[in-house]
Amino acid sequence: MKAALDLGFIALTDAAPLIVAKTHGLFADEGLDVSLHREVSWATLRDKVATGVFQGAHMLAPMAIATNLGIGSEPARLTVPMSLNAHGAGIGLSASLAAEMAQADPASPLSATALAQAVAKRRKDGKPAISFAVVFPYSMHNYMLRFWVAGAGVDPDEDIRIVVAPPTAIAARLKSGEIDGFCVGAPWGALCEAESGAKVALHAADFWPGGPDKVLGVSGAWADREPEQMLALMRAVVRGAQWADNATHARDLAALLAQPEWLNASETLIAQRLAPESAQSLRFAKHASLYPWRSHAAWIVSQMIRWGQAPADIDMGAAIACYRPDLFRHAAADSGLNAPVADGKVEGAHDTAWSLEGLNGSIEMTADRLPGLVEFVPERTLEYATSFKISRARR
């Protein structure tokens, strides 16, 4: 008899490893009877995992950390045994905002400096502040947007307005004029481009190549109670990610995800961020993209501190403890997949391709430079978090 599991997901291309594992029988191969449940709201999905309705879910990496810390919700113990992807999100601008920015800075019309000039002009003219939508307060989308605008001297809490909207609702809000810009994952940014002529100002792959995005978040109590089921779940998701990362499967993957029960979106738009020749495309299994780097978790905590979501004296060990690279190494060994030996690394240290030590030889990695060309050393998280001119860090 197969073990029955309920997992949640949001209609995004980066849910592909779970959807492939379900539709290709990979869960069944591991003795699991998995039901996938599509949710609209990240908060609802979080709450269903926290209360045991779901054993796990496709989840925003920062949301898993925040939930463990009781930031933005009642504390609940979640475990992050693996990541699900890199890349796919992007900061986009309405056609009218892009035109304002082009007029302000013709040489760099989609840059943050052009945005800063548009912000200043609106203020001078007495017009409403520019508004952006992000998918959740505790998301890479929010931190990416804030990092980008603050780098040009725009205070994201004072100079613009940031609102939260479900990924599937952002295109409609942009079309109605309710928002001027957004940071959202695929394929919804592409929908904004197709329906409203939105312009992409920054792709996640250009903001931080190989940076964190979504994870598999599971109930900590369930993981402790059913360790073999969790490892079986991970093995199936690993295989799903490997299938999704195969360039020869890109067309079939887009067709699968487009179906009504999954993303219910345009196959053509989904395919845009799966094109193997594009550096901005989603990455699932390659270059250790599934590995739950504790240095990724530490960087996320640095942004929570920077923007006043977490205190500066936070217990870093407790904050990143939900990330479990040890569990991933166990599942990887079972699957014949090479996995890093180290739990974390210095982030943003490489301009070009490089390699790191794995359980079964070296692992090829891509360039991973962070914005501003500043390296992030996990052991100096607080120093990094408080180093920015625009900050809400609370000591």
N, C-alpha and C positions, 0 to 999 in steps of 0.2 A: 504494500500500500504506500503510495507516494505521500510525502509530507506536504500539507496544504499551506501555502504562504500567500499573503496579500501584500502587494507592493504598490505604492503610489508613484505617479509621474505627472509632469506638466507637459503640455503639447509643445515640445521643442525638439529640434533636430538632435540635440545632445542626449536625448533619452534613447537614442538608437541602440546602445548595447543591451538595454533591458528588452526593448521591443524585438530585436533580432533573436535574443535568447529565448523569448516566448514563442515567436512565430516559427523558428527553425528547430524547435524541439530540444533546445540545449538544456533548459531547465528539466524537462522530462528525462533527458539522458542522465541527469544527476539525481534522479529519484524525487524530484520536486514537482508539485502541482501548483504552479504560480498563477495567480490572478492579478492582472495589471489594472489599476484603477486610475483613470484620468481625472485630475483635479484642475480647477481654474486658478485657485489662490494658493500661493506659497504658504501662507499662514495656516490655511486649512490642512494642507498636506503635512506640515510640521506637527500640528496638533494631533493628527490621526496616528502619526508614528509615536509621538510622546505618550499618548494614552493607550497604546497597544492595539488600536484598530488595524493598523498596518504594522507588519514586522519591519518594514524598511521602505525606502523611497529614493528616487532620483531627487537630489537635494542641492540647493545652493551651498557651496562650501562655507561661507561665513555664517549662514543660518545655523548650520550644525554646531559651530563653535558657540555662537550666541545662545543657543538653546541650552547647551550644557552649563553655561555661565548664568543662566536666568536673566539674560539681557533681552528685553523686548517680549518676554513671555515668562511663565512660571518655569523654573529650572527643570529639566528632564535629561536623563542620562542617555545620550546617543553615542554610538560608536561609528567611526569612519574607517572602514577597513580598506577602502580603495577610492580613487578618483574615477571619473567617467570620461573626461575629455579635456582638451585644451582648445582654445580659440572658439570662434563662432559669433561672439557678440560684437557690437559696434555702436559708436556714438553717431547719431544721425541728426540732421538739421532739416527743418521744413524748407521748402523752396523760398519762402519769403525771408526767413532768417538768413539763409545762405546768400540771398541777394543783398541784404543789409550788410553782411560781413564782407562781401565782394566789393561793395561800394566803399566801405571803411578801409579795406586793405587789399587792393587789387593784386598785389604781388603774392599774398598768401591768403587767399579768400576763405579757405576752410580751416585755418589755424586757430589755436586758442587765443593768439594775440588779436586776430580779427574779431573774435567773439568779444574780447575785452573792450575793443573800440566800439562795437555795436552796443554793448551794455552801457558804456559811458554816454553814448549818444542818446539812447533811450531815456536815461536818467536826466540828461540835460533838457530833453524835449518834453519831460513830464509824462512819458509813456509808461505803461505797465512793464514790470520786470519780465525778462525772458524766462520762460518756464520749460523745464525738462522733466520727463517721466523716467523713472527707474522702476525695476520690477520688485524691489524689496529694500528696506533700509540696510539689511545685513546681506549684502550681495557684492560680488566683484563689479557689477554694473554701477552701483552707487560709488564705490571707491575709485573706479576707473574714471568716471565722470568728474568727481571731485578733484582727483589728482590732476586731470587734464586742465580744468579751468583754473585751479589754484596756481598752477605753474605759470599762468599768464597774469597773475595778480587779481583774479576774480575770486571773491570770497563766496563759496557756494551757499553759505547760510545767510549772507547779507545782500549780495549783489544779484543773485538769480533766485528763482523759485524751483525747488525740486519736489515733485509729487510722486506717489507710488501708484502704479497701475499694473494689472496682470499683463503678462506678455501678449496674450491674444487680443487685448483691448487697446494696445498702444496705437495701432494703425488707424483705428476709428477716431481716437482722440486727436491724432495729428491732423487727420482729414477735416475734422470739425473746427480746427483752430484752437482747441482747448489747450494744446501744448505747442511749443515751438521746436522742441527737439526731444531726444530720447537716448537711452542706452538699453538695448534689448538684444536677446539672443536670436539666432536663426530659427525659423525662416522669417520672423516678423519684421526685422529690419528691411529685408528684401521686399516684403509686402508694402512697407511705407514708401520705398523707392518706386515701386510699380504703380501704386495708387495715387500718390501725392507728389511725386517728383522729389522726394527727400534726397539729400546728399549725405554720403557717409564721410564724416570728418576724421574718424579714427577707428581702426579695426583692433580687436583685442590682440590679434597676432602681431600687430605693430606696437601696441602699448607695452606688452610683456610677452615675448615669444615663449610658449610653453608654460605660461602662468596658470594658476588654478582657476577653476570655474565651477563645475558640478561634481558632486561626489555621490557615492552610495552611502546613505546614512541609515543605520539600523538601530533598533531599540537595544540599548545596552543590556537590559535584563534578558531579552530574547537571545542575544549573542552569547551571554554567559550560560544560559540554560540549554541552548541548542548549538554548541560550537560546530558540530559536524554539518548541521544544516546550513550554517552560515558559510562554512568553507565550500560546501556544494554550490550555494548561491553564487559565491564569488567566482568559482571555476566556470560556471555557466556564463556569467557576465563577461569574464575575461575572453572567453571564446566568441561571445557576441561582439565584443569590441574589436577583436582581431578580424572577424569577418567584415565588419563595417569599415575597417581601415584598408581593406584590400581595394586598390584602385579599380580592379575589374568589376567590383560589385557596386560601384557608385550609382549607376543608372537604376539597378534593381533596388538599391536601398532607398533612393528617392521615391520610387514608385510604391514601395512598401510603406514608408512613413506618411505618404500623402493620403493613405486610406482613411475613411471617416472615423474608424475606431481609434486611430492613433493621432496624427496631427490635424487631419481634415483640412489640408492646405494644398496649394498648388505644387504639383510635382516639379514644375520648371523652377519655381522659386527655391524649393528645397535643394534642388540640384546645384544651385549657384554656390553654396557653401560646402559642397562635397566634391567639387571639381579637383581631381588630383594634381592638376598643374598649377593651382592657385595656392600661394603661400598663406592666404587668409582663410583657407578651408579648415573645417574642423579636423581635429586629430584625436583619435580614440586610443589605440594601443601603442603606437610608435613612440620611440624616444622616451620611454618610461612615463608616458602620459597617464597611465592608470595608477601610478604609485602615489600613495598618500604622504607626500613630503611634509615632515614636521616644520621645515623651513617655510613652506607655503602657509601653513597654519600660523606661524609666528608673524609673517608679513601681514596676514589678515588682521591679527591682533594689533599690530602696529597702527593700522588704519582705524581700528575701533578706538584706540587711545587717541590718535590724532584728532578725530572728529568728535571726541567727548562721549562716545558710546560706552567706553570702559575706562575705569580709573587708571592712572599711570602706575599705581602700586599694585596692579593686578598680579596674581600668582601665575607667572608664565607657564610653569610646569603643569598646573591644573588646567590652564587655558588651552593648551595644545595636546593634552593627554588623550582626547577623544580620537585623534589621528593615530592609527595603529599600523605602521609599516611592518611590524613583526607579523601581524596576521596576513598581510599581503604576501610577504615572503613565503609563508607557509602554503598559501593557496597557489602561488606561482610555482613552487617546487612540485606540488601535486600535478600542475598543468604543463610542466616542462618549459615554463616561461622564465626567461632571465629577469632578475629583479635586483635593484641596487642593494649594496651591502649597508650603506650608511642610511640613517634615519632622516638626515637633513643635509643641506649643503649651503654654501654661500650663493645667494641669488643675484643674478645680474652681472656675473663676473666674466662672461664670454661674448666676444664680438663675432666669433666664428664657431663652426662646428667643433665639438670636443667629445671626449669619452670619459666615462666613469666606471669604477669597479662594480661588477655584478657578481651574482652568485655563481654564474657559469661563464666567466670571461667578461670582457669589456662591453659596455652599452653605449651605442652612438647617440649623442645628444646634439641639439641644434643651438645656435646662438640664443642667448637669453637676456640680453641687455635690458635693464629697467629704465624708465624715463629719467632723464637727467644724468644718465650714466653713473649713478651712485649705486655701489654694491650694497646689498642688504646682508648683514651678518646676524644670524638669529640670536646669538649671545648678546648682541647690542640692540635689541628691539626697542627698548625705551629711549636710548640715545637717538636712534633713527626716527622714532615717532615724534619726538619733541624738537627735531632739527629743522622743521619746516617753518617758513615765515608765517604762513596762514595755517592756524591750528586751533583746536579747541581742547588740547590736552589738559586734563585735570589732575593735579598732583594731590 
